[in-house]
Amino acid sequence: MPQTEVQADRAKESVDIATQNMVPNLIKSTTDEEVELGSVLNELYKQYFVDMMTGKKDIDAGTAELSKKWREQGGSKVLDAVNKAYQAQKK
């Protein structure tokens, strides 16, 4: 938690806003593809996020590159599986 009162108040306010605007997951289960590929995809995402926030990568170019690599490294399989699970759940 932040050390100063102003920072602590801002942090608490951010948590309150996030809590009020939280959207529940649309899918009630995790797909096999998410389990299989999740750690690789999350690591890729985290690395790009850090690189963009520290200025190592331009945000627009980094986002486009991340999207492409994420799909190539299994993200497309995850999206397909999640979409199928959602459609099946709606029935």
PyMOL Python script that loads the backbone (N, CA, C, O; Angstrom):
from pymol import cmd

cmd.read_pdbstr("""\
ATOM      1  N   MET A   1       0.839  -1.175   0.000  1.00  0.00           N
ATOM      2  CA  MET A   1       0.000   0.000   0.000  1.00  0.00           C
ATOM      3  C   MET A   1       0.890   1.247   0.000  1.00  0.00           C
ATOM      4  O   MET A   1       1.938   1.257   0.647  1.00  0.00           O
ATOM      5  N   PRO A   2       0.482   2.296  -0.720  1.00  0.00           N
ATOM      6  CA  PRO A   2       1.285   3.524  -0.745  1.00  0.00           C
ATOM      7  C   PRO A   2       1.508   4.086   0.656  1.00  0.00           C
ATOM      8  O   PRO A   2       0.700   3.874   1.560  1.00  0.00           O
ATOM      9  N   GLN A   3       2.610   4.803   0.819  1.00  0.00           N
ATOM     10  CA  GLN A   3       3.027   5.285   2.133  1.00  0.00           C
ATOM     11  C   GLN A   3       2.357   6.588   2.564  1.00  0.00           C
ATOM     12  O   GLN A   3       2.148   6.802   3.758  1.00  0.00           O
ATOM     13  N   THR A   4       2.017   7.461   1.615  1.00  0.00           N
ATOM     14  CA  THR A   4       1.410   8.736   2.003  1.00  0.00           C
ATOM     15  C   THR A   4      -0.104   8.629   1.977  1.00  0.00           C
ATOM     16  O   THR A   4      -0.672   7.787   1.281  1.00  0.00           O
ATOM     17  N   GLU A   5      -0.741   9.488   2.741  1.00  0.00           N
ATOM     18  CA  GLU A   5      -2.199   9.454   2.836  1.00  0.00           C
ATOM     19  C   GLU A   5      -2.857   9.732   1.486  1.00  0.00           C
ATOM     20  O   GLU A   5      -3.838   9.080   1.127  1.00  0.00           O
ATOM     21  N   VAL A   6      -2.324  10.694   0.741  1.00  0.00           N
ATOM     22  CA  VAL A   6      -2.889  11.017  -0.576  1.00  0.00           C
ATOM     23  C   VAL A   6      -2.790   9.812  -1.503  1.00  0.00           C
ATOM     24  O   VAL A   6      -3.757   9.474  -2.186  1.00  0.00           O
ATOM     25  N   GLN A   7      -1.636   9.165  -1.529  1.00  0.00           N
ATOM     26  CA  GLN A   7      -1.465   7.983  -2.379  1.00  0.00           C
ATOM     27  C   GLN A   7      -2.375   6.852  -1.927  1.00  0.00           C
ATOM     28  O   GLN A   7      -2.957   6.155  -2.758  1.00  0.00           O
ATOM     29  N   ALA A   8      -2.504   6.664  -0.633  1.00  0.00           N
ATOM     30  CA  ALA A   8      -3.370   5.605  -0.109  1.00  0.00           C
ATOM     31  C   ALA A   8      -4.819   5.869  -0.484  1.00  0.00           C
ATOM     32  O   ALA A   8      -5.540   4.948  -0.869  1.00  0.00           O
ATOM     33  N   ASP A   9      -5.250   7.118  -0.375  1.00  0.00           N
ATOM     34  CA  ASP A   9      -6.626   7.466  -0.747  1.00  0.00           C
ATOM     35  C   ASP A   9      -6.870   7.219  -2.232  1.00  0.00           C
ATOM     36  O   ASP A   9      -7.926   6.714  -2.613  1.00  0.00           O
ATOM     37  N   ARG A  10      -5.896   7.572  -3.070  1.00  0.00           N
ATOM     38  CA  ARG A  10      -6.039   7.344  -4.517  1.00  0.00           C
ATOM     39  C   ARG A  10      -6.081   5.852  -4.829  1.00  0.00           C
ATOM     40  O   ARG A  10      -6.846   5.419  -5.690  1.00  0.00           O
ATOM     41  N   ALA A  11      -5.271   5.074  -4.143  1.00  0.00           N
ATOM     42  CA  ALA A  11      -5.268   3.624  -4.355  1.00  0.00           C
ATOM     43  C   ALA A  11      -6.605   3.023  -3.955  1.00  0.00           C
ATOM     44  O   ALA A  11      -7.152   2.185  -4.672  1.00  0.00           O
ATOM     45  N   LYS A  12      -7.134   3.447  -2.814  1.00  0.00           N
ATOM     46  CA  LYS A  12      -8.438   2.942  -2.363  1.00  0.00           C
ATOM     47  C   LYS A  12      -9.543   3.339  -3.335  1.00  0.00           C
ATOM     48  O   LYS A  12     -10.434   2.543  -3.631  1.00  0.00           O
ATOM     49  N   GLU A  13      -9.479   4.574  -3.829  1.00  0.00           N
ATOM     50  CA  GLU A  13     -10.470   5.038  -4.802  1.00  0.00           C
ATOM     51  C   GLU A  13     -10.407   4.198  -6.081  1.00  0.00           C
ATOM     52  O   GLU A  13     -11.443   3.852  -6.649  1.00  0.00           O
ATOM     53  N   SER A  14      -9.206   3.874  -6.529  1.00  0.00           N
ATOM     54  CA  SER A  14      -9.039   3.038  -7.726  1.00  0.00           C
ATOM     55  C   SER A  14      -9.653   1.661  -7.525  1.00  0.00           C
ATOM     56  O   SER A  14     -10.305   1.128  -8.424  1.00  0.00           O
ATOM     57  N   VAL A  15      -9.447   1.089  -6.352  1.00  0.00           N
ATOM     58  CA  VAL A  15     -10.028  -0.223  -6.046  1.00  0.00           C
ATOM     59  C   VAL A  15     -11.546  -0.128  -6.022  1.00  0.00           C
ATOM     60  O   VAL A  15     -12.228  -1.012  -6.542  1.00  0.00           O
ATOM     61  N   ASP A  16     -12.084   0.925  -5.429  1.00  0.00           N
ATOM     62  CA  ASP A  16     -13.542   1.109  -5.390  1.00  0.00           C
ATOM     63  C   ASP A  16     -14.127   1.226  -6.791  1.00  0.00           C
ATOM     64  O   ASP A  16     -15.150   0.610  -7.090  1.00  0.00           O
ATOM     65  N   ILE A  17     -13.485   2.011  -7.650  1.00  0.00           N
ATOM     66  CA  ILE A  17     -13.962   2.176  -9.029  1.00  0.00           C
ATOM     67  C   ILE A  17     -13.915   0.846  -9.763  1.00  0.00           C
ATOM     68  O   ILE A  17     -14.871   0.482 -10.449  1.00  0.00           O
ATOM     69  N   ALA A  18     -12.820   0.121  -9.627  1.00  0.00           N
ATOM     70  CA  ALA A  18     -12.696  -1.180 -10.296  1.00  0.00           C
ATOM     71  C   ALA A  18     -13.760  -2.149  -9.802  1.00  0.00           C
ATOM     72  O   ALA A  18     -14.338  -2.892 -10.595  1.00  0.00           O
ATOM     73  N   THR A  19     -14.022  -2.148  -8.507  1.00  0.00           N
ATOM     74  CA  THR A  19     -15.021  -3.047  -7.927  1.00  0.00           C
ATOM     75  C   THR A  19     -16.415  -2.724  -8.441  1.00  0.00           C
ATOM     76  O   THR A  19     -17.189  -3.630  -8.750  1.00  0.00           O
ATOM     77  N   GLN A  20     -16.738  -1.451  -8.536  1.00  0.00           N
ATOM     78  CA  GLN A  20     -18.058  -1.028  -9.007  1.00  0.00           C
ATOM     79  C   GLN A  20     -18.279  -1.365 -10.475  1.00  0.00           C
ATOM     80  O   GLN A  20     -19.415  -1.589 -10.894  1.00  0.00           O
ATOM     81  N   ASN A  21     -17.213  -1.404 -11.257  1.00  0.00           N
ATOM     82  CA  ASN A  21     -17.333  -1.615 -12.696  1.00  0.00           C
ATOM     83  C   ASN A  21     -16.936  -3.015 -13.140  1.00  0.00           C
ATOM     84  O   ASN A  21     -16.776  -3.269 -14.334  1.00  0.00           O
ATOM     85  N   MET A  22     -16.779  -3.913 -12.194  1.00  0.00           N
ATOM     86  CA  MET A  22     -16.356  -5.272 -12.504  1.00  0.00           C
ATOM     87  C   MET A  22     -17.441  -6.001 -13.303  1.00  0.00           C
ATOM     88  O   MET A  22     -18.629  -5.897 -12.998  1.00  0.00           O
ATOM     89  N   VAL A  23     -17.020  -6.721 -14.307  1.00  0.00           N
ATOM     90  CA  VAL A  23     -17.928  -7.504 -15.140  1.00  0.00           C
ATOM     91  C   VAL A  23     -17.604  -8.979 -14.911  1.00  0.00           C
ATOM     92  O   VAL A  23     -16.444  -9.376 -15.015  1.00  0.00           O
ATOM     93  N   PRO A  24     -18.611  -9.793 -14.601  1.00  0.00           N
ATOM     94  CA  PRO A  24     -18.327 -11.215 -14.371  1.00  0.00           C
ATOM     95  C   PRO A  24     -17.901 -11.906 -15.667  1.00  0.00           C
ATOM     96  O   PRO A  24     -18.239 -11.461 -16.763  1.00  0.00           O
ATOM     97  N   ASN A  25     -17.163 -12.987 -15.521  1.00  0.00           N
ATOM     98  CA  ASN A  25     -16.777 -13.776 -16.690  1.00  0.00           C
ATOM     99  C   ASN A  25     -18.018 -14.295 -17.394  1.00  0.00           C
ATOM    100  O   ASN A  25     -18.982 -14.704 -16.748  1.00  0.00           O
ATOM    101  N   LEU A  26     -17.993 -14.276 -18.705  1.00  0.00           N
ATOM    102  CA  LEU A  26     -19.127 -14.769 -19.480  1.00  0.00           C
ATOM    103  C   LEU A  26     -19.108 -16.282 -19.601  1.00  0.00           C
ATOM    104  O   LEU A  26     -20.127 -16.892 -19.922  1.00  0.00           O
ATOM    105  N   ILE A  27     -17.964 -16.891 -19.347  1.00  0.00           N
ATOM    106  CA  ILE A  27     -17.833 -18.340 -19.450  1.00  0.00           C
ATOM    107  C   ILE A  27     -17.576 -18.884 -18.056  1.00  0.00           C
ATOM    108  O   ILE A  27     -16.714 -18.388 -17.329  1.00  0.00           O
ATOM    109  N   LYS A  28     -18.327 -19.901 -17.695  1.00  0.00           N
ATOM    110  CA  LYS A  28     -18.281 -20.412 -16.333  1.00  0.00           C
ATOM    111  C   LYS A  28     -17.183 -21.451 -16.091  1.00  0.00           C
ATOM    112  O   LYS A  28     -17.046 -21.958 -14.978  1.00  0.00           O
ATOM    113  N   SER A  29     -16.410 -21.767 -17.115  1.00  0.00           N
ATOM    114  CA  SER A  29     -15.347 -22.757 -16.950  1.00  0.00           C
ATOM    115  C   SER A  29     -14.112 -22.318 -17.728  1.00  0.00           C
ATOM    116  O   SER A  29     -14.167 -21.390 -18.536  1.00  0.00           O
ATOM    117  N   THR A  30     -13.012 -22.989 -17.474  1.00  0.00           N
ATOM    118  CA  THR A  30     -11.764 -22.729 -18.176  1.00  0.00           C
ATOM    119  C   THR A  30     -11.580 -23.817 -19.224  1.00  0.00           C
ATOM    120  O   THR A  30     -11.767 -24.998 -18.934  1.00  0.00           O
ATOM    121  N   THR A  31     -11.217 -23.428 -20.428  1.00  0.00           N
ATOM    122  CA  THR A  31     -11.036 -24.411 -21.495  1.00  0.00           C
ATOM    123  C   THR A  31      -9.682 -25.101 -21.353  1.00  0.00           C
ATOM    124  O   THR A  31      -8.769 -24.588 -20.707  1.00  0.00           O
ATOM    125  N   ASP A  32      -9.575 -26.264 -21.966  1.00  0.00           N
ATOM    126  CA  ASP A  32      -8.299 -26.993 -21.967  1.00  0.00           C
ATOM    127  C   ASP A  32      -7.195 -26.153 -22.614  1.00  0.00           C
ATOM    128  O   ASP A  32      -6.042 -26.184 -22.186  1.00  0.00           O
ATOM    129  N   GLU A  33      -7.570 -25.407 -23.647  1.00  0.00           N
ATOM    130  CA  GLU A  33      -6.596 -24.572 -24.349  1.00  0.00           C
ATOM    131  C   GLU A  33      -6.063 -23.459 -23.443  1.00  0.00           C
ATOM    132  O   GLU A  33      -4.881 -23.118 -23.504  1.00  0.00           O
ATOM    133  N   GLU A  34      -6.924 -22.902 -22.613  1.00  0.00           N
ATOM    134  CA  GLU A  34      -6.477 -21.874 -21.668  1.00  0.00           C
ATOM    135  C   GLU A  34      -5.479 -22.457 -20.669  1.00  0.00           C
ATOM    136  O   GLU A  34      -4.480 -21.822 -20.333  1.00  0.00           O
ATOM    137  N   VAL A  35      -5.761 -23.662 -20.205  1.00  0.00           N
ATOM    138  CA  VAL A  35      -4.866 -24.317 -19.250  1.00  0.00           C
ATOM    139  C   VAL A  35      -3.532 -24.630 -19.924  1.00  0.00           C
ATOM    140  O   VAL A  35      -2.467 -24.367 -19.366  1.00  0.00           O
ATOM    141  N   GLU A  36      -3.601 -25.192 -21.122  1.00  0.00           N
ATOM    142  CA  GLU A  36      -2.397 -25.609 -21.844  1.00  0.00           C
ATOM    143  C   GLU A  36      -1.514 -24.423 -22.244  1.00  0.00           C
ATOM    144  O   GLU A  36      -0.292 -24.486 -22.112  1.00  0.00           O
ATOM    145  N   LEU A  37      -2.127 -23.354 -22.727  1.00  0.00           N
ATOM    146  CA  LEU A  37      -1.366 -22.253 -23.312  1.00  0.00           C
ATOM    147  C   LEU A  37      -1.308 -20.992 -22.452  1.00  0.00           C
ATOM    148  O   LEU A  37      -0.588 -20.046 -22.771  1.00  0.00           O
ATOM    149  N   GLY A  38      -2.061 -20.984 -21.376  1.00  0.00           N
ATOM    150  CA  GLY A  38      -2.195 -19.777 -20.570  1.00  0.00           C
ATOM    151  C   GLY A  38      -0.896 -19.195 -20.051  1.00  0.00           C
ATOM    152  O   GLY A  38      -0.691 -17.984 -20.125  1.00  0.00           O
ATOM    153  N   SER A  39      -0.017 -20.032 -19.527  1.00  0.00           N
ATOM    154  CA  SER A  39       1.216 -19.490 -18.934  1.00  0.00           C
ATOM    155  C   SER A  39       2.125 -18.872 -19.995  1.00  0.00           C
ATOM    156  O   SER A  39       2.736 -17.830 -19.758  1.00  0.00           O
ATOM    157  N   VAL A  40       2.215 -19.506 -21.155  1.00  0.00           N
ATOM    158  CA  VAL A  40       3.044 -18.966 -22.241  1.00  0.00           C
ATOM    159  C   VAL A  40       2.477 -17.629 -22.714  1.00  0.00           C
ATOM    160  O   VAL A  40       3.214 -16.661 -22.899  1.00  0.00           O
ATOM    161  N   LEU A  41       1.165 -17.588 -22.906  1.00  0.00           N
ATOM    162  CA  LEU A  41       0.532 -16.363 -23.395  1.00  0.00           C
ATOM    163  C   LEU A  41       0.589 -15.247 -22.359  1.00  0.00           C
ATOM    164  O   LEU A  41       0.795 -14.085 -22.710  1.00  0.00           O
ATOM    165  N   ASN A  42       0.409 -15.588 -21.098  1.00  0.00           N
ATOM    166  CA  ASN A  42       0.488 -14.570 -20.047  1.00  0.00           C
ATOM    167  C   ASN A  42       1.899 -14.002 -19.925  1.00  0.00           C
ATOM    168  O   ASN A  42       2.072 -12.802 -19.713  1.00  0.00           O
ATOM    169  N   GLU A  43       2.894 -14.853 -20.055  1.00  0.00           N
ATOM    170  CA  GLU A  43       4.281 -14.392 -19.992  1.00  0.00           C
ATOM    171  C   GLU A  43       4.589 -13.447 -21.153  1.00  0.00           C
ATOM    172  O   GLU A  43       5.249 -12.424 -20.971  1.00  0.00           O
ATOM    173  N   LEU A  44       4.112 -13.793 -22.337  1.00  0.00           N
ATOM    174  CA  LEU A  44       4.289 -12.933 -23.506  1.00  0.00           C
ATOM    175  C   LEU A  44       3.635 -11.575 -23.260  1.00  0.00           C
ATOM    176  O   LEU A  44       4.234 -10.532 -23.521  1.00  0.00           O
ATOM    177  N   TYR A  45       2.408 -11.599 -22.759  1.00  0.00           N
ATOM    178  CA  TYR A  45       1.675 -10.366 -22.464  1.00  0.00           C
ATOM    179  C   TYR A  45       2.431  -9.513 -21.442  1.00  0.00           C
ATOM    180  O   TYR A  45       2.609  -8.311 -21.641  1.00  0.00           O
ATOM    181  N   LYS A  46       2.873 -10.136 -20.357  1.00  0.00           N
ATOM    182  CA  LYS A  46       3.577  -9.385 -19.307  1.00  0.00           C
ATOM    183  C   LYS A  46       4.853  -8.737 -19.840  1.00  0.00           C
ATOM    184  O   LYS A  46       5.155  -7.591 -19.510  1.00  0.00           O
ATOM    185  N   GLN A  47       5.600  -9.472 -20.662  1.00  0.00           N
ATOM    186  CA  GLN A  47       6.849  -8.927 -21.196  1.00  0.00           C
ATOM    187  C   GLN A  47       6.580  -7.719 -22.088  1.00  0.00           C
ATOM    188  O   GLN A  47       7.270  -6.705 -21.988  1.00  0.00           O
ATOM    189  N   TYR A  48       5.585  -7.827 -22.957  1.00  0.00           N
ATOM    190  CA  TYR A  48       5.250  -6.693 -23.826  1.00  0.00           C
ATOM    191  C   TYR A  48       4.739  -5.515 -23.003  1.00  0.00           C
ATOM    192  O   TYR A  48       5.086  -4.367 -23.283  1.00  0.00           O
ATOM    193  N   PHE A  49       3.923  -5.784 -21.998  1.00  0.00           N
ATOM    194  CA  PHE A  49       3.395  -4.722 -21.147  1.00  0.00           C
ATOM    195  C   PHE A  49       4.537  -3.959 -20.483  1.00  0.00           C
ATOM    196  O   PHE A  49       4.564  -2.728 -20.509  1.00  0.00           O
ATOM    197  N   VAL A  50       5.468  -4.681 -19.893  1.00  0.00           N
ATOM    198  CA  VAL A  50       6.617  -4.045 -19.239  1.00  0.00           C
ATOM    199  C   VAL A  50       7.440  -3.254 -20.254  1.00  0.00           C
ATOM    200  O   VAL A  50       7.833  -2.119 -19.985  1.00  0.00           O
ATOM    201  N   ASP A  51       7.700  -3.848 -21.416  1.00  0.00           N
ATOM    202  CA  ASP A  51       8.494  -3.163 -22.439  1.00  0.00           C
ATOM    203  C   ASP A  51       7.817  -1.881 -22.917  1.00  0.00           C
ATOM    204  O   ASP A  51       8.490  -0.881 -23.167  1.00  0.00           O
ATOM    205  N   MET A  52       6.499  -1.905 -23.045  1.00  0.00           N
ATOM    206  CA  MET A  52       5.788  -0.700 -23.478  1.00  0.00           C
ATOM    207  C   MET A  52       5.756   0.352 -22.372  1.00  0.00           C
ATOM    208  O   MET A  52       5.892   1.544 -22.649  1.00  0.00           O
ATOM    209  N   MET A  53       5.579  -0.069 -21.140  1.00  0.00           N
ATOM    210  CA  MET A  53       5.513   0.887 -20.033  1.00  0.00           C
ATOM    211  C   MET A  53       6.871   1.514 -19.715  1.00  0.00           C
ATOM    212  O   MET A  53       6.942   2.635 -19.212  1.00  0.00           O
ATOM    213  N   THR A  54       7.934   0.791 -20.007  1.00  0.00           N
ATOM    214  CA  THR A  54       9.274   1.327 -19.741  1.00  0.00           C
ATOM    215  C   THR A  54       9.868   2.032 -20.957  1.00  0.00           C
ATOM    216  O   THR A  54      10.989   2.538 -20.893  1.00  0.00           O
ATOM    217  N   GLY A  55       9.130   2.071 -22.058  1.00  0.00           N
ATOM    218  CA  GLY A  55       9.587   2.778 -23.240  1.00  0.00           C
ATOM    219  C   GLY A  55      10.472   1.969 -24.163  1.00  0.00           C
ATOM    220  O   GLY A  55      10.983   2.505 -25.146  1.00  0.00           O
ATOM    221  N   LYS A  56      10.668   0.694 -23.876  1.00  0.00           N
ATOM    222  CA  LYS A  56      11.480  -0.150 -24.759  1.00  0.00           C
ATOM    223  C   LYS A  56      10.765  -0.407 -26.082  1.00  0.00           C
ATOM    224  O   LYS A  56      11.399  -0.622 -27.115  1.00  0.00           O
ATOM    225  N   LYS A  57       9.434  -0.383 -26.033  1.00  0.00           N
ATOM    226  CA  LYS A  57       8.631  -0.565 -27.243  1.00  0.00           C
ATOM    227  C   LYS A  57       7.612   0.559 -27.319  1.00  0.00           C
ATOM    228  O   LYS A  57       7.050   0.974 -26.305  1.00  0.00           O
ATOM    229  N   ASP A  58       7.379   1.048 -28.527  1.00  0.00           N
ATOM    230  CA  ASP A  58       6.314   2.011 -28.768  1.00  0.00           C
ATOM    231  C   ASP A  58       4.979   1.336 -28.471  1.00  0.00           C
ATOM    232  O   ASP A  58       4.791   0.167 -28.809  1.00  0.00           O
ATOM    233  N   ILE A  59       4.058   2.048 -27.849  1.00  0.00           N
ATOM    234  CA  ILE A  59       2.803   1.426 -27.422  1.00  0.00           C
ATOM    235  C   ILE A  59       1.983   0.927 -28.609  1.00  0.00           C
ATOM    236  O   ILE A  59       1.505  -0.208 -28.586  1.00  0.00           O
ATOM    237  N   ASP A  60       1.809   1.746 -29.641  1.00  0.00           N
ATOM    238  CA  ASP A  60       1.002   1.308 -30.789  1.00  0.00           C
ATOM    239  C   ASP A  60       1.651   0.136 -31.517  1.00  0.00           C
ATOM    240  O   ASP A  60       0.988  -0.856 -31.823  1.00  0.00           O
ATOM    241  N   ALA A  61       2.939   0.251 -31.791  1.00  0.00           N
ATOM    242  CA  ALA A  61       3.643  -0.834 -32.484  1.00  0.00           C
ATOM    243  C   ALA A  61       3.713  -2.074 -31.601  1.00  0.00           C
ATOM    244  O   ALA A  61       3.548  -3.192 -32.088  1.00  0.00           O
ATOM    245  N   GLY A  62       3.955  -1.884 -30.307  1.00  0.00           N
ATOM    246  CA  GLY A  62       4.025  -3.010 -29.381  1.00  0.00           C
ATOM    247  C   GLY A  62       2.704  -3.741 -29.265  1.00  0.00           C
ATOM    248  O   GLY A  62       2.674  -4.970 -29.196  1.00  0.00           O
ATOM    249  N   THR A  63       1.606  -2.989 -29.242  1.00  0.00           N
ATOM    250  CA  THR A  63       0.281  -3.607 -29.159  1.00  0.00           C
ATOM    251  C   THR A  63      -0.003  -4.438 -30.404  1.00  0.00           C
ATOM    252  O   THR A  63      -0.508  -5.557 -30.307  1.00  0.00           O
ATOM    253  N   ALA A  64       0.320  -3.895 -31.568  1.00  0.00           N
ATOM    254  CA  ALA A  64       0.101  -4.633 -32.817  1.00  0.00           C
ATOM    255  C   ALA A  64       0.971  -5.887 -32.870  1.00  0.00           C
ATOM    256  O   ALA A  64       0.509  -6.956 -33.270  1.00  0.00           O
ATOM    257  N   GLU A  65       2.227  -5.749 -32.465  1.00  0.00           N
ATOM    258  CA  GLU A  65       3.147  -6.891 -32.464  1.00  0.00           C
ATOM    259  C   GLU A  65       2.704  -7.949 -31.454  1.00  0.00           C
ATOM    260  O   GLU A  65       2.732  -9.144 -31.746  1.00  0.00           O
ATOM    261  N   LEU A  66       2.299  -7.504 -30.273  1.00  0.00           N
ATOM    262  CA  LEU A  66       1.815  -8.428 -29.245  1.00  0.00           C
ATOM    263  C   LEU A  66       0.600  -9.197 -29.744  1.00  0.00           C
ATOM    264  O   LEU A  66       0.521 -10.413 -29.568  1.00  0.00           O
ATOM    265  N   SER A  67      -0.337  -8.510 -30.358  1.00  0.00           N
ATOM    266  CA  SER A  67      -1.541  -9.166 -30.864  1.00  0.00           C
ATOM    267  C   SER A  67      -1.185 -10.273 -31.857  1.00  0.00           C
ATOM    268  O   SER A  67      -1.723 -11.378 -31.793  1.00  0.00           O
ATOM    269  N   LYS A  68      -0.281  -9.960 -32.762  1.00  0.00           N
ATOM    270  CA  LYS A  68       0.133 -10.937 -33.774  1.00  0.00           C
ATOM    271  C   LYS A  68       0.839 -12.132 -33.123  1.00  0.00           C
ATOM    272  O   LYS A  68       0.505 -13.283 -33.406  1.00  0.00           O
ATOM    273  N   LYS A  69       1.809 -11.858 -32.256  1.00  0.00           N
ATOM    274  CA  LYS A  69       2.557 -12.944 -31.618  1.00  0.00           C
ATOM    275  C   LYS A  69       1.672 -13.763 -30.684  1.00  0.00           C
ATOM    276  O   LYS A  69       1.805 -14.985 -30.616  1.00  0.00           O
ATOM    277  N   TRP A  70       0.768 -13.096 -29.965  1.00  0.00           N
ATOM    278  CA  TRP A  70      -0.133 -13.787 -29.042  1.00  0.00           C
ATOM    279  C   TRP A  70      -0.980 -14.807 -29.807  1.00  0.00           C
ATOM    280  O   TRP A  70      -1.143 -15.945 -29.367  1.00  0.00           O
ATOM    281  N   ARG A  71      -1.508 -14.393 -30.942  1.00  0.00           N
ATOM    282  CA  ARG A  71      -2.319 -15.313 -31.755  1.00  0.00           C
ATOM    283  C   ARG A  71      -1.469 -16.440 -32.328  1.00  0.00           C
ATOM    284  O   ARG A  71      -1.900 -17.592 -32.357  1.00  0.00           O
ATOM    285  N   GLU A  72      -0.272 -16.113 -32.781  1.00  0.00           N
ATOM    286  CA  GLU A  72       0.619 -17.127 -33.356  1.00  0.00           C
ATOM    287  C   GLU A  72       1.063 -18.161 -32.324  1.00  0.00           C
ATOM    288  O   GLU A  72       1.258 -19.328 -32.663  1.00  0.00           O
ATOM    289  N   GLN A  73       1.223 -17.748 -31.084  1.00  0.00           N
ATOM    290  CA  GLN A  73       1.729 -18.654 -30.050  1.00  0.00           C
ATOM    291  C   GLN A  73       0.617 -19.391 -29.309  1.00  0.00           C
ATOM    292  O   GLN A  73       0.847 -19.955 -28.240  1.00  0.00           O
ATOM    293  N   GLY A  74      -0.579 -19.386 -29.872  1.00  0.00           N
ATOM    294  CA  GLY A  74      -1.661 -20.169 -29.292  1.00  0.00           C
ATOM    295  C   GLY A  74      -2.905 -19.388 -28.945  1.00  0.00           C
ATOM    296  O   GLY A  74      -3.938 -19.976 -28.623  1.00  0.00           O
ATOM    297  N   GLY A  75      -2.825 -18.074 -29.005  1.00  0.00           N
ATOM    298  CA  GLY A  75      -3.982 -17.253 -28.681  1.00  0.00           C
ATOM    299  C   GLY A  75      -5.183 -17.529 -29.569  1.00  0.00           C
ATOM    300  O   GLY A  75      -6.322 -17.478 -29.107  1.00  0.00           O
ATOM    301  N   SER A  76      -4.936 -17.823 -30.843  1.00  0.00           N
ATOM    302  CA  SER A  76      -6.046 -18.134 -31.753  1.00  0.00           C
ATOM    303  C   SER A  76      -6.780 -19.393 -31.307  1.00  0.00           C
ATOM    304  O   SER A  76      -8.007 -19.460 -31.377  1.00  0.00           O
ATOM    305  N   LYS A  77      -6.024 -20.391 -30.847  1.00  0.00           N
ATOM    306  CA  LYS A  77      -6.649 -21.624 -30.338  1.00  0.00           C
ATOM    307  C   LYS A  77      -7.495 -21.326 -29.105  1.00  0.00           C
ATOM    308  O   LYS A  77      -8.599 -21.850 -28.958  1.00  0.00           O
ATOM    309  N   VAL A  78      -6.968 -20.483 -28.222  1.00  0.00           N
ATOM    310  CA  VAL A  78      -7.707 -20.120 -27.010  1.00  0.00           C
ATOM    311  C   VAL A  78      -8.984 -19.381 -27.384  1.00  0.00           C
ATOM    312  O   VAL A  78     -10.054 -19.690 -26.859  1.00  0.00           O
ATOM    313  N   LEU A  79      -8.885 -18.412 -28.282  1.00  0.00           N
ATOM    314  CA  LEU A  79     -10.071 -17.659 -28.700  1.00  0.00           C
ATOM    315  C   LEU A  79     -11.127 -18.572 -29.305  1.00  0.00           C
ATOM    316  O   LEU A  79     -12.311 -18.433 -28.998  1.00  0.00           O
ATOM    317  N   ASP A  80     -10.719 -19.499 -30.157  1.00  0.00           N
ATOM    318  CA  ASP A  80     -11.666 -20.440 -30.766  1.00  0.00           C
ATOM    319  C   ASP A  80     -12.344 -21.297 -29.700  1.00  0.00           C
ATOM    320  O   ASP A  80     -13.561 -21.480 -29.727  1.00  0.00           O
ATOM    321  N   ALA A  81     -11.562 -21.816 -28.771  1.00  0.00           N
ATOM    322  CA  ALA A  81     -12.109 -22.683 -27.724  1.00  0.00           C
ATOM    323  C   ALA A  81     -13.065 -21.920 -26.811  1.00  0.00           C
ATOM    324  O   ALA A  81     -14.127 -22.430 -26.452  1.00  0.00           O
ATOM    325  N   VAL A  82     -12.692 -20.712 -26.439  1.00  0.00           N
ATOM    326  CA  VAL A  82     -13.540 -19.902 -25.564  1.00  0.00           C
ATOM    327  C   VAL A  82     -14.832 -19.531 -26.285  1.00  0.00           C
ATOM    328  O   VAL A  82     -15.907 -19.554 -25.686  1.00  0.00           O
ATOM    329  N   ASN A  83     -14.732 -19.194 -27.552  1.00  0.00           N
ATOM    330  CA  ASN A  83     -15.919 -18.861 -28.339  1.00  0.00           C
ATOM    331  C   ASN A  83     -16.872 -20.051 -28.422  1.00  0.00           C
ATOM    332  O   ASN A  83     -18.083 -19.895 -28.266  1.00  0.00           O
ATOM    333  N   LYS A  84     -16.323 -21.236 -28.669  1.00  0.00           N
ATOM    334  CA  LYS A  84     -17.150 -22.448 -28.721  1.00  0.00           C
ATOM    335  C   LYS A  84     -17.803 -22.723 -27.372  1.00  0.00           C
ATOM    336  O   LYS A  84     -18.980 -23.080 -27.312  1.00  0.00           O
ATOM    337  N   ALA A  85     -17.052 -22.560 -26.297  1.00  0.00           N
ATOM    338  CA  ALA A  85     -17.599 -22.784 -24.953  1.00  0.00           C
ATOM    339  C   ALA A  85     -18.723 -21.798 -24.661  1.00  0.00           C
ATOM    340  O   ALA A  85     -19.738 -22.171 -24.073  1.00  0.00           O
ATOM    341  N   TYR A  86     -18.552 -20.563 -25.060  1.00  0.00           N
ATOM    342  CA  TYR A  86     -19.579 -19.544 -24.841  1.00  0.00           C
ATOM    343  C   TYR A  86     -20.838 -19.870 -25.634  1.00  0.00           C
ATOM    344  O   TYR A  86     -21.948 -19.784 -25.109  1.00  0.00           O
ATOM    345  N   GLN A  87     -20.665 -20.242 -26.892  1.00  0.00           N
ATOM    346  CA  GLN A  87     -21.826 -20.579 -27.728  1.00  0.00           C
ATOM    347  C   GLN A  87     -22.570 -21.788 -27.163  1.00  0.00           C
ATOM    348  O   GLN A  87     -23.801 -21.808 -27.152  1.00  0.00           O
ATOM    349  N   ALA A  88     -21.837 -22.792 -26.695  1.00  0.00           N
ATOM    350  CA  ALA A  88     -22.458 -23.991 -26.117  1.00  0.00           C
ATOM    351  C   ALA A  88     -23.188 -23.652 -24.823  1.00  0.00           C
ATOM    352  O   ALA A  88     -24.247 -24.213 -24.541  1.00  0.00           O
ATOM    353  N   GLN A  89     -22.642 -22.758 -24.057  1.00  0.00           N
ATOM    354  CA  GLN A  89     -23.236 -22.357 -22.782  1.00  0.00           C
ATOM    355  C   GLN A  89     -24.539 -21.593 -22.984  1.00  0.00           C
ATOM    356  O   GLN A  89     -25.440 -21.674 -22.149  1.00  0.00           O
ATOM    357  N   LYS A  90     -24.647 -20.854 -24.080  1.00  0.00           N
ATOM    358  CA  LYS A  90     -25.844 -20.054 -24.363  1.00  0.00           C
ATOM    359  C   LYS A  90     -27.055 -20.916 -24.687  1.00  0.00           C
ATOM    360  O   LYS A  90     -28.192 -20.471 -24.532  1.00  0.00           O
ATOM    361  N   LYS A  91     -26.820 -22.149 -25.137  1.00  0.00           N
ATOM    362  CA  LYS A  91     -27.928 -23.017 -25.570  1.00  0.00           C
ATOM    363  C   LYS A  91     -28.707 -23.548 -24.410  1.00  0.00           C
ATOM    364  O   LYS A  91     -29.669 -24.292 -24.602  1.00  0.00           O
TER     365      LYS A  91
END
""", "prot")
cmd.dss("prot")
cmd.show_as("cartoon", "prot")
cmd.util.cbc("prot")
cmd.orient("prot")
